[in-house]
Amino acid sequence: MTYGLGVDLGTTWTAAAVRRGDVGEVLRLGGRRPEIPSVIFLPESGPIVVGEAATRRGEQQPERLAREFKRRVGDPVPLLVGGSPYSAHALLARQLEHVLSVATTIEQGPPASVVLTCPANWGPYKRDLLEQAARMADAPPVVLRSEPEAAAISYAAGERMSDGDVVAVYDLGGGTFDAAVLRRTAAGFELLGAPEGIEQLGGIDFDEAVFDHVTGVLPAERLSGDDPELVAALARLRRDCVDAKEALSFDTEVMIPVALPGLHTRVRLTRREFEAMIAPPLQETVRALGRALRSAEVAPDRLRAVLLAGGSSRIPLISSLVGTEFGRPVVVDPDPEHSIALGAARLTDVRTPSARPAAAPVPTPVPAAPLPAEPVPLPVPPGPPPTLELAVGRATPAEATEVLPTGPRRNRVRRLVAAAAVLVIAVGVPVAVWQLRDDGGSPAALPSSAAGTPACGFVDDFDGTTLAGAWERNRKDLTIDVSSGVADLTVPDGADIYETNLTAPMLLRPITGDFVLEATVEAAPSVFYQGAGLLLWNGATSYVRMERGFGASGTVGFEYKNGGPHQWVHGTQPDQHPIKTTATRLVLRMKRVGSTVTGSWRPADQTFYTDLATIQMKLPASVRVGVAALNRAQNGAKPTPFRARFDRIALTC
């Protein structure tokens, strides 16, 4: 087989992606996540250990753990690890060697070409050291490309861009910052002017700021000494500080647990306090981006957008500072951990692509509920025959369970007429759809009535007069009017998704693998409880719902079930961390990467997304996604008619 490999050897995380033809997908390097920590454990004897396993080994012998060595590339002073000297690029070679080994095992052969990324402001000396690392790793022919260029390529894969469009890339990763201006050309992107960068600034510096804040309020005598128990406890505290920093991207305050020998407490940290710590260095990054624009001789109003790349770009303060300074749309990378590797993979030279070997069969999940003795057939919605919508050049579910998540694709996807009236999930994976009985009783779990492969991506702008046949309706009495580019969904009284009350109208479509789902919804609820928004549906005990709802005032909600009790991350009650908004027209976004589901939202008239939550769930490879709406008067409210309006629903794989 022939494939290209893109590798992002980051300061804190290493990610990789493969390309076959025009299809790119993330390569799973770790057991729990596709990316792995950029750490190496060097034992006294035996082979070196890389990634997750190295992190675990390093907890017991931290002196033999090497981390953040990318920052030291070019430094003539070696790193001492376990008492032995190592150059930074020699350690990068070992990291790359591990990635190549994983790729060769999974893909059943070495890559035909490799693209390695590096900071845009690395000069010839550091680039030569990275090429030396590739030779030491016995890599195939390697091409170096800048991280901002790879980020722009990844962004362009999910957006319609014309030749001549100019974007600025603000790339804040774990250890370095890059700013670059690029112009779209027929051959890809060209760099305009000189890139700017700050080599010793990234997420690990923000981690250290949080750690200093916590230790600064603790008794000094509890923090000193070489007791192994204390060393291990401080290592745990550092990890908890990292988790707290990440949590503040979607919450306003966190409590950081402290468990040291003889001291157990918690330290409170608010988002405002955290932003005050990091505001000065972030101002430096904004100034660096301004210098890159001046070097490129590009005025801010010529920019199509400013792309925020790198894991640390999720910090809400960054989008606020950049948007205020330059007055242009700010696009937050929906997949910062993998986008640079995916962009690098797209830059590989694969001249004779071939199909991937057959994937292992997907285990059949347990049905969400027992099948009824006499199933009621799903109604066939009126209108044209159902369609399969396939994004041109995208991976189909049969090729992989790890596919490329990108921003919403603007171009209309191709349509192929399908014979079935109702789409289903991948062959051999039965999934239940909830359908009201004719007698008005409780919903029954029904199997899909047709077999086939689900579409990989779709865009529905509701530009016709009927609902596309690919949508599955869970209620025969569902009333939806399509006209003038909108779909109005009428929600009957008593509709809900809670415990045994599973009567909410749903519009669903099947999807296999990772995805990004977006919908523009307009809802003006008037009573408690009405709401409308996105839905990931895996059955009555396994789903995620995001919505514009109603409590004491308007709220944005995030709730889910994962086989256990109903969970509200953000609800309407005071103890459910309500997110209040007066906006009635919102854009909601849900992303799935493996077992991780992330939700975010923004008012439709604004540019910046705000994260709602990131949760871990037990999900099969294939689920149904779409929209749902509720209308069940509670707390003494009088039943009131309710309608939800959807302007656009889009899903990308």
N, C-alpha and C positions, 0 to 999 in steps of 0.2 A: 504494500500500500504506500501511498505518498501523502504526506501531510506536512504542514508547516507548524512551527512551535514559537509562540511568543512568550517571553519570560520577563516578569517585572521583579527584579531582585531588590525589594524595598528595604528600608532601614529597619522596619519593625515586622513587616509581613512580606512573604514571597508568594506570588500568584503566577499562574501559567494558563495558556489557552492554546487550543489547536485549531487549525484551519484546513478544511478539505474543500477544494473548489471555492465557492463564495460563502461557505458556511463556517462560522466560527463558534466555538463553545469552550466553556471553562473546563480546565483539566483539574480533576479532584486530586489534590496532593496530600490532604490530611484525612484523618478518620472522621473528625467531627465537622470540619469546614473544608471548603475547596482550597483555601489558602492555608499556609502554614507560617508559624512564627519564624522570623529570620534569626534563629539561634542555633548554635552548634555546641554539642557536649563532647569534650575530648577526654575519654577515660584513660586510666593508666595503661590499660591493655585492651586490645580488641578494636573493632571498627568504630569510627566516629558515629555519633547519633545526631540527627537533624530534625528540627521542627518540634512537633508536640511532644514526642518522646524525649527530646533533649531538654525541654522545659521541665518535665517531670524529674528527670535525672538531676538536673541542676538545682532543684530544691534541696537536695541532700548534700551536694558538693558544688556550691556556687562558684568556687574558685576555678572549676573546670568548665564553666559555661561561658561562651563567647556570644555577645549580643551587640547590636548597634555598630558593627564593624564597618558597615558601608560608609559611615561618617569619617572613618580613618583612612579611606583610600587616598593614596598620595602622601601620607605621612611616613617619613623615613623611620620613625621610631616604631618598632614592632609592638604588638600586643602580647602581654604575658598571660598565657592561659595554662593553668596547671603547672606553672613553673617553666614552661617552654615558650620561646618567642615565635610569633606568627605574624606575617604581613597581612594587612586587611584584604588584599586581593587574593591571597592564598585561601583565606576563609571563604571569600565569595566563590572561589572555584569549587570548594567542597559543597557549598549550597547549590550551585548550578549542577554539579555532578549528580546530586540527589534528584533534582527535578528531571534531568535527562533520563535517569534510571526509571523513575516512575512513568514518564511518558513512554519509554520504550516497552515497558511491561504492559501498560494498558493498551497501547496502540499496536502491539505485536511487531515492533520494529522501530528503528531510530528515525528522527525527523529528516526530511529532505533539506530543510533550511531552518535557521533559527534567527529570530530577531530579539536582541537584548535591548532594554531601555536603560537610559541614564539621565540624570539631570541635564537640562538644556544648557546650563552654564559650565558644564564640565569641559575643560580644555583638552588639547591633544595628549597631554601627559596622563591625565586620569583615564581618558578613553583608551589609551594604549594599555594601561594596567588592566582595564576591564577585558580587553581583547586577550591579554596574557592569561587572565583567569579562565576565559573560554578555552584557550589551548590547553591549560592545565587540567581542565575538566574533560578533555578529549571530545569536545563538542564538534558537530558538523560545521560547515561554513556558517559564520556568524556575521550579521549586519547589526550595527549599532544605530538606534534611532532615539530621538529625545522623548522624554516622558510627555511633555505637552503635545507633541505631534501625535503620539499614540492616543492620548486622550481625545484630541480633536477628531481623529479617524473613527474612534468608537462613537463619539457623539454624532458624527455625520451619518453613521450607519443607521441611526434611528430617526433622523430628521431629513427633510428635503432641503438640500442646500444647492444653490446655483453657483456656477463658476463666477468668481469675483467676490463672493461673500467673505467677510472678514470676521473672525472670532478672536477674542482674547481668552487665554487659558490661565486661570489662577489655580496653581497646583500646590496644595499644602498637604504633604504626606506625614509620615511618622518622624522623619528626621531632617527633611530639606524642604525649601520652598522654591518654586519656579514660577516665573511669569513670562509669557511669550504671546506674540501676536502672529496669527497665521491666516493665509488667504486660500480659499478653495480654488483649485485648478482642475483641469480635466484629468490630470495625472494623480491628484491627491491634494496635498497641502504644501504650501511653500512658506518658509519662515520669513517674516518681515522684520527688518531691523535686528538689533541684538537682544537676546533674551536677558532677563534679570533674574537674580536668585539670591537666596540667603541660605548658605549651606548648613549652618548650625541652628536651624529653627524648624520645629515640627511638633507633632503630637507628643513625643516623649518629653519635650520641654514643658508642655502643659501638664503632663502627668507629674513631673517633678514639682511643679508649682503647687499642685493639689497636695502632694505628699508633704511638702514643706509647711503648708497651711495646717495640716493635721498634726504633724509632729511639733509644730510651734506652740500648740495649746496643751501638749502633754508634758508631764514632769520629765525634766532632762535626765534624771537618774534612772528612769525606766528605759531609756533609749541607748544606753552605753553598755559596753561589755562584749565579750566574744562567746557568750553562752550559745551553743547550737540551737537551743529552743528559742532564744531571742532572735537569732539570725533568721530562722524559719518564719517566726511571727512577723518580722519586718518585711520579709518577702511577700507574705500574704497581705499585709497592709498595703504594700505597693500595688498589688493586683486589685485590691478593693478600691484604691484611689483611681486606677484606670477605669474601672467599672463606673465609679461615681462620675468621672468626667464625661463618659459616654452617655450616662443617664441624663445629664443636664442638657443634652441636646433636645430632649422632649419633655423634661420635667423641670419645675422651677426650683426645687430643692431636693437634697438627698441627705441621708444619714449614713455616715461611713463607720462601719464597725471597727473597733480596736480591741484586739485580743492579744495582749502582751503578757509575759510572765508577771503575775501579781497585779495586773491592771486590765480590767474589762470595762469598756465604755463605748460611747458613740459620739462622733463629731458632726455637727450640722454644717452643711455648705449650701449656699443658695446660688442660683445662676448669676445673680447680680454680683456676688462676691467673686465668683469664678471669672466673670467677664472683666471685672476690675483688675484681676491678676494678669490677664493675657492681653488686655487692650493695647498697651504700648507696643509689644512686638507685632500685633496685628496691624497697627497703624503703619509700621514699617513695611509690611507686605503690600499694603494698598499703595504706598509711595513707590515701591518697586514696580508694581503694575503700571503706574503712571509713567515711570521712566521707560518701560518697555514700549508703551504707546508712543511716547515722544521719539524714541529711537526708530520706530517703524513709520513715523510721520503719519500716524492715523489718529484722527480726532475721535473722541468717544462716540459721537453721533453717527460715525460710519460703521460701528460695530453691529453685527447682527445680534450678538449676545456675549456675555462673559460667562464662560464655562468654569464652574467650580469643580475641580478634580482633587483626588486624594482623600483619604479617610478623615482627616481633620477638617475638611471643608464642610462637614455636616454641622459644625458649631453655628448656631443661629446668628450670632453676632457678625460672622464673616459676611453672609449674604446681605445683612443690613448695611455694613460699612461699605461694601463694594457697590451696592445699588445706589446708596446715597452719594458716593463720591463721583460715579461715572454716569448715573442716570440712564443706564441701559438695562435690558432684561437680564436677569441673573438666572442661570440654569444650574441647579444642583445636580451633580452626577448621581443618577439613581443607583449606581452600583460601583462606588468608588474603590472597593477592594479589588475589583476584577477588570475595570474598564481599560486600564493601561495595558494589561496583558492581552485583553481582547483586541485592542487597537494594534498592538504589536503583532498579534497573530494575523490580522488582516494585511499587514505590511510584508508578510513572508512571501516568498516566490514559490508557488506551487504550480508547476507546469502540467503535471499529469495526475489530477485528482482522481481518487477512487473511493469506493464506498467503504464505510466503516464496517468491521466485522459485526455479525449479529450480536445484539445486546443480550445479556442474560434475561430470562423471562421474569416479568414483574410478578411478585407474589400476589395471590388473590386476597384482597382484604375481606374482613368479616362484614357482611351487610349491615347497614345502619339499623335495620329493624327487620323482624320476620316478615316473609312474604305473605300476603293475604291468600286465603283459600281460593277466592274468585277475584283475580285482579281486574281493576277497572282500566280499560285502555286509555292511554293518553289521547286527548283530543288533538286533531290535526288543525292547526290554525289556518284561518282563511288566507288567501293571497297566493303568490307565485310559489312554484316548487322550492323546497329548501335548497340552500347552497352551501358549499364548502368554500371558505375564504382562505386562501393560502398566500402568505406573504412571500413575494418573489425572493428567492435566494436565501430563505431561512431554513433551519433544520426542522425536519418533521419529527413527531414524537417517536417514530420507530427507530430513528437514528441514535437517539440519546435521551437520557433522563436529565442531563445537565445541559441546558441550552442557554443561549445568549440573551440576558435581559437588557433591554435598552429603553430609551425614552420613547414616547408615543410616535409611531410612524405616521407621517402626514400624507403620504401618497396612498391612493386607493388601491387596495389589494385586488389581485385577480380573483375572479369567481368561476367556479366550475360547478355545473349542475349535478346534484346528487340525486340518487333514486329514492333514498329514504326520506320519510317525513319528519323524523326526529333524529337528531344527532346523538351519538353515544360516545362513551369513553373508549380507550383502546381495547382492541379485541381481547376477550378473556378476562376483563376486569368488570364484574357486575357492580353497578352503583345504583343506589335507590334514589328515586325522585318522589317527592311527596305530592300526592294527588288527593283532592277532596273526593269523598264518596258521593254518589248521587243522592244518598239519603241525608246528606248534610252532617254525617257523623264525623268522627275523628279521622285525620288523614291516614292513609295507608302507604307503606313503602312499596313502590312499584319498580320492577326492573325496566331498563330501557327496552324499547320495542324494536330497535334496529341495531345492527352491528356495523362497525366501521372505525375509521381512524379520525380523531378529532382534528379540527382545523388548528393550525399553529399561527394564531394571530388573526385579528379582525379589526375593522373600524366600521362603526355604524353611526352615520351622521343623520339618519332618519330623513333622507332627502326625497323619499317617495311618499306614497299615500298608504302603504300597508307595512306591517311589521315583517322583517325578513323571516323566512321560514326556518332559518337555522336556530332561532330562539326557541327554547323549551318553556312552555307555560305550565305552571304547576296547578293552576285552577282553570276549570272550564268556564267559570263566570268572570274571568279576568277581562276587564274593559280597558283597552288602550287605543288612543286616537293618534294617528301619525299624520302630520301635515306641516308644511312650512319649515322643515328641518328640526322639528321637535317631536317627542313622543310623550303624551300626557297619559299617566297611569292613574286610573280611578281606584281608590283603596276602600273596600267596604268596611263597615264598622265591625269590630271584633277580630280584625286581622292582627296577628302577632307571631313572633318566633320566641317562645319561652316555655320551658318545661314541656308539657303535653299540648299546649296551645300552639300548634304549628299551622297556622292558617294564613300567614302573610302571602300576598301575591309575589311571585318570583319570576324573573326572566333570566334563564340560565343557559350557558353553553359550556361544553366540556373542554378541558385543556390538560395536557400531559406535560409535566416538567415545570421548570421555573417560568415566571411570567411577571409582567407589570400590567396592572389593570387600572384604567382611569375612567372617570365618568364626570360629566358636568351635570349637576343636578340643581333644580330649583324647587325648594320646598318651604312653605310658610305655615308650619303647624300652629294650631290655635288652642289645642287642649293637651293635657297630659293623658295618654301618650300617643303622639303621632310622629312619624319620621320616615325618611327615605334615604337610601344610599347603596353602597357596595356590599356584595355578599360573596364569600367563599363557602361553598356548600359541600360537605362530605357526609351529610346525614344529620339526623336529629340530635345527635350527641357530639357532633364534630363540625363546627362552623366558625366563621369569623364575620362580624358585621360592623361596618362603619356607616355613620349616618348623620344627617342634619336632623336633630330631634328637638324636643321641647320639654323644658322643666319650668323653674321659676322664670327663666328667660331662655333664649335660644341657646342650644348646646351642640357641640360636635362630639359624637359618641364613638367608643370602640369597645366592643364586647365580644366574647367568644365562649365556646365550649370545647374542651379537649378530652372528652370522655368522662369528665367529672362534673362538679358543680358549675353553674353559670358564673362567668367571671366578667366583671366590669373594670376595665382599665380606666376608662373615662365614661361616666354615666351622668345622670341628672341629679343624683342625690349628693349632699355635701361630702359624704365619706367615699364618693366614687370619683373624686378629682374632676369635677365638671369643667369643661372648656367652653366658656360662654362666647357667643357671637351674635351680633344683630344681622349679619349677612344671611340672606335667604338663598343666594345663588353661589354654590361652592364647586370647587373641583376636588374630588376625592381620589386618592391614589393608594393602591394596595400592591405590595411586591412580595412574591414568594421566591425564596432561594433555599431549596432543600426543605428542611423542617422549620425554617425561619420565615415568619410572616411579619412584614412591616407596613404600618399605615401612616399616611400623611395627608395634609389638607391645605387648602388656601381659599380665600374668597376669590371668586371668579375675576374680579377687577384688580387683583394683585398678582405679583410675579412669584413671590417666595413661598415655598412650601414650609409648613411646620410639622414636625414629626409628632405622631400621636403615641405610638407604642411599637415595640419590637418584641415578639413572643416566639416561643418554641412550641411546636405542635407535632403530634404523631399523625402524619398524613401519608396516604398512598401516593404513588406517582401521578395518578389522574384524579382530578376533582372537577366540580362544576363551579363556574364563576359567573357573576352578573350583578343584577340589582334586585332589591326588594324594598317593600314599603309596609309600614305598620299604621294601624288606626284602631286603637283599643282604649276607649275612655276609661280612666282610672281616677282614684282618689276623689270620687264624687262628681267628676266632670260629666257634662252632658254630651252624648255622642254627636259628633259634628262631621259633615262631609269633608273628605280630604283627597287632594290630588297631588301627585308629584310629577315634575316635568324633567325630562332628560334631553339635553341638547346633543350629547355625543357620548358614546361608550367605545373605548378602544382597548385592545389587549395586544401586547407584543411579547414574543417568546424570547 
